[in-house]
Amino acid sequence: MGMYKEQIRDFLARCMRKERRRRNLSQDKMSERLHVTPRAYSDLERGKYCMSASSLLFFLSELSDEEAVQVIREFRVLIRETENQEKE
């Protein structure tokens, strides 16, 4: 799991930032939707920390079903690429 931690953190940070910008929300507004402090959200979006399970679920609940599935698909691709690189 250790080899994936940084990738997961960076992947989720990109997803949050992309979604926040797409919706034209401030970090404060997005933090409210994820039920975290603005400071915690800022740290998450910069990839300083990884999201908690509850924050991840709140984030996914903000997405449409199709968008949530797309996030999971993108994550699968990332993991498969990482596993393939590990084998080489």
Secondary structure, 3 states (H helix, E strand, C coil): CHHHHHHHHHHHHHHHHHHHHHCCCCHHHHHHHHCCCHHHHHHHHCCCCCCCHHHHHHHHHHCCHHHHHHHHHHHHHHHHHHHHHHHC
